[in-house]
Amino acid sequence: MAVLRPQAFIFFLIFGLATRARGLNWLECKNFVFSILDGTNTSDSGINRFTIEEFVITDRNRVTRLSSNTNLFTLSEHGTSKPSDSEYFAITRRGCDTLCQDRSKDGPIAWYDTPSFVALVSSWIFPLNILLSLPYESLHEGKVHKTITAVLNWLGSPQTALTATVFNFRQFRQAHRRVFRDINTHRYHLRCAAYFVLCSLNQFHVDYFALNGRDNQPSRMLDVLTYGLLRPLSNGNAPDVELTNQLLVQLAFQLRMLRRRGVIPMLANLAMFLLAFIFSVLLAFNDLEGATTTPFSLAFGLLLTWLPLLVVFTIVDRNPVSSERTSELISRWLYNVEASSRVNAIAPGGESEDVEVARPPDEPKIQWWDTTTEIPEELQVKGFIGQGRQIQYCGLPHAVLAATETADFTTASPERLEVYAAGIAERLQGHKPAAWYVVATLSLLLVWTAIMSAFVVSFMAPTIGLGCRTLMYLVFGTFSSVSWIIQFWKRPNAVLMRLSYVANTLAVLSLMTVTHFQVSGLASNCWCKSSPFVPNLGGYIDFESPKFYRDHFDIKRYWIGSAVIGSIVPTMAFIVALFWWLKCRHLWKANERRREFQAWGHHASTDWLQ
């Protein structure tokens, strides 16, 4: 079955929006209205220089932010003459419908011509191939549903995806600090391995990381996980310490090799994109000179400043090359950890003899994983949900780090590890940490900063008021925030999940509508240009250029402020992400030449790595 590749989606998005070049012509309409004003023409409905006054804006109070130094055109002063270049002239929306729209033979919309369409696409749409840098999973098994769901979450609610991605990487940062607490000890590489495995597992479903409902004890998976991560950090040469040590190092190496590479080239590419994007935004402001240029290009660029933020954090918080292989390896590792945890009963006292020799005759040998093994359901890792693919709180590393803040793993006995597991489970069952709420709030502010920057530019572009574009910005922000609210539930039920999918779909559709407005001219009609959605604002249209708006309206400072804020915010976030990545990369750095193994007295099976 054929699958829809991301490239095909972008191709459809671009060329599916291509429109015809014919439609309402504002220049022709302007000339026609002016010809009526100077008495050289009359409309088909009989409107002439004496009856056109009902369609002309003569009340200065209706024109918001018009400079006090600019005169408003009035018929009483000019008689039959048309407005001068320094005068502001506007007609009501009803006048636009009558004088422009009704007489247009090609429809009520002023579609962009082909050169304008191509210029807009090349300036604002083609650069959006950055979407292809999002962490898509492999489609070789036809995971269309998962890919569509992920795209809906990323584009439909970027603040939710940012919350999940940034908080997960923040937990990497916490793990980094914990590792360096005792950097001078010989267990440094084991702590790196343990915390990297912990953070990698955090990107999968964690339904079993909770208290057992029957006896209020930690779940089987959490007990085994705690044992497998922390037992190798103990001193001594007890059999289970040696075996879990080997298993942990082997798993960490495999997960590091499975982690997607090429971060530096992608970050460099994104840095160039971000630089070009900022230049495009600034040039969009500086190019507001001609009659065909509009401030809406600036607004469109500002609206999407959250996109490079999302991409950069998903780049540094890399997903595995194969989530199935990763989950399978972790499941096998958990199985072997549980098997090796019984070795002290097999070889009492922790002697260093080979396990097979030390075990009593009536005791079975360790049942390592093999190709015939069926891993228990409680130890199976399922469902990769990292980087905001699905709404679910992923705070396992934070719970582990908080529960073991003062722990001394070098002397921790198996019984003590059970106490740690209980503390971890209690934290997972409790409220989310304050840090999560801070990240969620900052993510919301980042996205809404982009939305409001675009909103201010469009709202303050005459006709000042709430028009089609500004309304769609608010629609996108509102629908995208629904999932952000739903994520406050640690385990949203099916109804809430369906609601999030619907809201995300509507948000994506509103974003596509805004894109259509940008490249096609769909919003270039009498109704949208009159900004009709707020009482006492708008309700009229003019024929002026953006340069006229800059020179004769008190709006320039709003455009400059929005452009500056919209450019600084993604740049700062990029710097923070780069700093975090540079600090934490030792956790996932793999070196095939480095020999981590010692002269073990007990050797763990490696069949599970096949």
N, C-alpha and C positions, 0 to 999 in steps of 0.2 A: 504494500500500500504506500502510495506517495505521501510524503509528509511535507508540511509547510516549513521551510527553512527560514531563519531570521532574515537572510538576504532577500528571499522572495517577499517577505512581509514589507521590507523597506521599499522594494521595487513597486509593489502594489500601492503602498502609501504615497509614493511620489507620482507615479504615472496614472494612478487612479484618480488623482486630483486635477489632472490636466483639463483645462476648460477651453471653450471656444473663445475667440478673440472679439466677438461681436456682442453688442448689448447697448445699454444706455450710455450715451456719450456726454460726460459732464461739460466738456468744452462747448459742444454744440448747444447744450441747454443754456449755458451761461450766455453765449452769443445771442440766443433766441430771446432770453429774458431782457438783455440789454437793448435788443432791437425794439422790444415793446416799450421799454422805458423812454427811448429817444423818439418814439412815435413812428418808426419805420416798419413796424410789423404788428400783426394782431393774431392771437391764437385762434384755433379752430372753434373754440367754445366762445369766442367773442371778447376775450379779455384784451383790453387795450391800455394805453398809457393813463387813461382816466379811471379804469376799474381795477388796475393791478395793485392799487394801494392796499387792499385788504389782505394781500399775500406778502407784503413787505414788512419786515421788522422795523418798527419806528421807535419802540420803547427801549431806551438804553438799559434799563434795569433787567431786561430779559436776557441780555448778553453778558454772561458771567466772565469776569476777569479781563474785560476789555480795558486797555490802557486809557487813562484819563487824557492823554495827549492825542488820542486817535478819535476822529470824528465818525459818528454813525450817519450813514447816508439817509437822507430824508427827502421825499418828493416835494414837500412844500418849499424847500430851499432851492431845489435844482430844476423844478419844472419838468421839462422833457429831456434833460441831459442824463447821461449814465454816470455811475460813480467814478471818482478819480482813483488813482492807484493807492492813495494814502487813506482812503475812506473804507469803512467796513460796511459791506452790504450782505444782507441775509434775507431769506424768504422762509415762510412757515412750511411745515411739513405738508400741509394741504396744498400750498402753492407749488411745492416740489412735485407732488402727485399730479397736479393739474398741468403744470407748465413743462415738466420734464418727463415724468414716468408715463403719463397717458399718451403722449405723442411719440414715444419711442416704439419703433416697429420691431425691435429686436429684444423686447422684454424689459423688465424693470431693473435689471442688475447691470452694472457697468463692469463686465468681465475684463480681466486684464488681457492685453494682447500677448502674443507669443513671446516677443522679446522681454517684456516685463515678467512674464511667468518664468522664463528660463533664468533670468537674472535673480529672481527671488528664490527659486529652487536651488540654484548654485550657491547662493549666499547663506541660506538658512536651512535647507532641507538636506542637501548632500552631506554637510558636516555632521548631521545627526546619525551618520553611520557609526558614531560612537556607541549607538545602541547595540551594535554587534559585539562590543567589548563586555557586555553584561555576561555574567557567569552561567551561560546556558549549559544544560546537561546534554550528553550525547543522545542523539535521536536514533541510534542504530537499532534500538528495540521498539521504535515507534512510540516514544513517550510524548505524544502530541498533547495529551491532556495535561501532563505535568508542566510542559513548557508553556502552554497557554495560561495555566494557573499562575505560574511564576511571573510571566510578562504582565498579567493583570495586576498582580501584587506590586511589581516594580513600578509600572507606569500609572496604575490606578490609585496607588497610595504610597508615593515615595517616602512620605514621612514615617510610615510603618516599616517599610523596608530598611530605611536608614536607622531606625531604632534598633531593629534586630541586628543589623550588620555592625553598627558602631558599638553596641553594647557587647557583642561577642568579641570584637577586637579589643575592647577595653578589658575584658577578662584575660585576654592574652597579655595585656600590659600588666595586670595584677600578677599573673603567673610569672612574668619576667622579673618583677620586683621580688617575689618570693624566692625565685631561684638564686638571685644575687644576694640574698640575705646571708648565705653561708658559702660564698663563692670559693673560698680557699680550701674547702674540704674535698676529699677524693670522690664524694658522691655527686659532684656537680653535674656530670653527664647523665646520671640517673634521674636527678630532679628535672633536668631539661626534658628527658624522655617522658617522665611521668606527667608533667604538666602539659606537654604537647599532645599526648594521647588524650588527656582529659579534655582539652579544648577542642580537639578534633571530634571526639564523641559528642560534644555539646551541640554539634550541628545536626544531630539525628534525633528522632523521636525519643523522649525520655519518660514514657509512660510508666516504666517500671522503677524509676528512681523516686520511690516514695515509701511511706510506711505501709506495712502489710496490714490490711484491714482486719484480719482475723485476730492477731495478737499484738498489733501496734508496734511491731518490730520492723527494722529495715527490710526492704524487699531482697529477694535472693540476688538479683542483679547488682544492687547497690552494695551488698555485703561482699560479693565477689570482686566488684570493681575496686572497692576500697582496699581489699587485700592485694589485688594485682598491682595497684599503683603505689601503695605505701610500704608493703612488706619488703620490696627490694631495697628500700632505704635503710633497713636495719643493719646494725653491725653484726659481725659473726659470720660463720659459715654453715649455719643450719641448712639442711637440704632444701626446705621450702624457700629460704632466702635466695639460695643460688639459682633454683629453678625459676622463680618469679623474676629474678634479675635478668636471666637470659630471655625469658618470654617478653618482658617489657622492652628491652633493648631491640629485640628482633621486630616487634610490632612498631615501635617508634620509627625504626629505619624504613620499614615498608610504607608507613603512612607518609613519611617525609618524601619518599620517592614518588608516591602517588599524588602528592600535592602539586597542583598546576604550577608550572615554571614560567619563566619569561616575564617576571614582575618588572624588572628594570626597564626593558624595552617598552613595555606597556605604559609604565609610568612616564617615561620620556615622551612617548607618543601622546599621552594624555596631557602632559605639560605643554606640548606644542599646540594641541587642540585648545587647551584652556587659554593660552596666550592669543591664539587666533580668534577665539570666541570673544575675549575681552576687546580685542581690536575691532571686531565686527560690531560689537555693541557701541563702542565709542565712535566708530565711523558712521554708524547708523544715526548717531546724534549729530555729528558734524555735517552729514550729507543732507540735512533737512533744508534744502535750498530750492530745488525745482518743484514744479507743479505736480510731477508724477511721483515724488518721494513723499512718504508719510511717516509720522512718528510711530506707526504701528509696527514697523520693522524693529525699532528699538524695543518696543514693548514685548514683541514676540521673543526676542533674544533674552530679555530679562526674565521672562516667564520660565524659560528652560534652564536657568542657572542651577537648579537643583540636580539636573541630569549628570553633569560631571562630578558632582559630589557623590551621587549614588555609585557611579562607575568607579571612582577612585577608591572608595572604601571596599567595594567588592573585589577590587584588584588586590589590595593588600590583605584582605581577609579571604584568601583563595579557597576555592572549592576543590575537592579531589578530582583527578582525571576520571575516575570511575567510582561513583558512590556505592554501586553494588559490590565491587571488589573491596572497598573500604569497610562497609558494614559486615561483609562476610568474614574478613580477617579479624575484625574486632569481636565478632561472635565466637569464632574459633578460639581466639585468645582467652576470652572469658571462660570458655569451656575448659581449656587447659589450665587456667589459673585455679579454677575450682578443683580440678583433678590434682594439681600439685599441692594444694593446701592440705591435703590429707597425708602428705609424705612424712610428716613428723610422727604420725601414728604408725607408718610403715617402717620408718627408721628411727626408733626412739633415741632421744638424746642428741640428735643432730650430728652424728658422726659423719665423717667425710667419705665413708666407703661408698661404692657404687650402690645405687638404690636397689638394683636387681639382686645384689649380693646381700645387702643388709636386711631386706624384708624377711619377716618370719615366713615359714613354709605355708602357714594357714592363711596368710594375707594375700590378696590379689595384687598384682603389679599395677602401676599407674596406667589408667586407661586414657592415653593421649588421644587427641582427635585423629581420625583417619577418614578415608573416603566413605566408609560405611557408617560413620557416626551420625546420629540424628541429634542435633543440638536442641536442648529443651527450650520451649517457648519463652521461658523467663530469662533466658540468656541470649535471645536473638535480637540483634540491632536492626531496626527497620526504618525506612523512610527518611531520606535526606531532606531536611527542611531549612538548611542554612541560608543565610543572606536574604532573609525575608521571603522565602518561597511559600511559607505558610505561617499563619498567625499562631504562635505558640511561644510561651515564655521559655527561654533557654538560659538557665542560670546555674547549671551544674558546677562549673568552675568556681563561681562566686560562693556557692554553698560549701564546697570543699575547702576553699581557702579560709572562709570565715570560721568553719567548725574546727579547723586545725591551726588556728592562728598562733597558739602557744605550744603546739605539740612538738615533742622530740621524737622524731621517727627512728632515730638510731637505736633507741632502747624500747621501742614499742613492741609489745607482745601481740600475738594473734587476738588475745582477749581484749587488749586495748584498742585494736583496730575495729573491733565490733562496737566499742563505745563511740569511736569516731564516726562510724557508719550511722549510728543512731542520731548523732548530732547533725550530720549532713542531711539525713532524711527529714528531721524536724525543720531545718531551714528551708528545704524544698517545699515542705507543706505550708510554711508560713507565708508572710507577705513578701512581696518583691522588695528588693533593697532600694534604698533611697537613690542610689546611683542610677538605677534603671529609670526612675521617674525623671531624673535630671536629663539623661540621654533622650528620653521620649520627648520631653519638653523642648530641648534644643533642636531635635529633628523636626518637630512641628514648626518651630520658629524659622528654621532654615528654609523650609518649603514655602511657608507663608510669606517670608521676606521676598522670595522670588515672585510669588503671586502678586503681592501688594506693590512691588516695584513696577511690575507690568501694569497693574491696575491703575496706579497713579499716573503713569505716562499716558495711557489710553483715556482715562477719565478726564485728564487735564488737556487733552487734545480737542480743540473746538471741532464740533459742537461739544462744549463741556457738559458732562452728565453721564448717566449710566446708559451706555449703548450696548449693542450686540456683543462686541468683543469683551468689554468689561464685565458684562453679565456672565459670559461663558467662563471668564477667569474665576469669578466667584462660585459658579456651578462646579468647576473643576476642584477648587479648594474645598468646597463643602462636601462633595461626594468622596473625595480622597481622604477626608478626615474621619469618615465613618469607620473605616477599618482601624484607624489610629485609636479611636475610642474603644472599639471592640477588643483591641489587644490588651486592655487593662484587665480583662478576665484572663486568668492564668490558663484555663482550659475552656475556651468558648464552645458552647454546644452547637449542634448541627444547624439550628435556626440562625444563630448569630453568624456562623460561617457562611451560610447561604446569603444572608444579608450583606456580608462583606463582599462576596463575589458580585452581587448585583450592583452594589455601590461602586466597586472598582471598575466594572464594565461601563457604567454610566460616566465615570470620571475619564476613562480612556476615550469614550465616544466624544465627550466634550473637548478633550485635548485634540482629537482628530478634527473636530469642527473648527477649533481655533486655527489649526494648521491649514484647513481649507480656506478659512477667511484670509489667511496670510498670502497664499499663493494663487488664489483664483479670483478674488474680488467679490466673493459672495456677499460680504457685508457692505459693499459699495452700492447701496440703494437708499431711497428716500427715508425709509423707516429706520434703518440702522444708523444712518448718518445723522439723524435728528436727535439721537440719544433720548428716547422717549420714556424711559422707565422710572424716572424720579420726578415727582411733581415740582413745578417751579424751576426746573432746570431743563435745558434743551427744548425740543419741540420746533427747531428750525435748522436750516442747513445754509452753508455758504459755498462760495466757489474760490476761496483763497488757498494759497500755498502754505506749506509748513514754515517757509521763511517769513511770510506775513505774520503767522501766529507768533513766531519767536520775537519779531520786532514790535508787534502791536498788542500783545496779550501778556499779562503778568503770569506766565507759566514756565518760563525758562528755568527758574530755580528748581521747580519740581522735577523737570526732566533731567537736569544735571544731578540732583540729589539721588534720584532713582538709579541713574546710570552708574554713579559712583558706588552706591551701596550694593547694587547687583553685581558689580565687578569685584569688589573687595571680598565679599562673603565667600564665594567659591574658592578664591585664591587662598584665603586663610585656612579653610577646611583642607585644601590640598596640602598645605604646608604641615598641618597637624597630622594628617594621615601619613605623610612621608616620614615625619619624625617618629611616629609610633612604629612604623615598619622597620626603620633603621635600628631602633632600640630592641625590638622583639625578634628579629629574624634569626637569632642564634637558636631559638626554640625549634625551628623547622629546618635548620641547615643540616643537610645530609652529606656525609663524607664516606665514600666507599672504601677509601684507603685506610681509614682509621680503624684500628682493631680495638673494639670495646671489650671483647671477651677475655677472661682470665683463664688460668688453668683450673677449670672447674672439677670438683670431685663428683658432681652429679650433672648429668647432661640432659637438657630438655629436648624433646622431639622437635624436629623441624618439618615434619610432614605437613603440618597445618599451613605452611607457607606456600604450598603448591597451588 
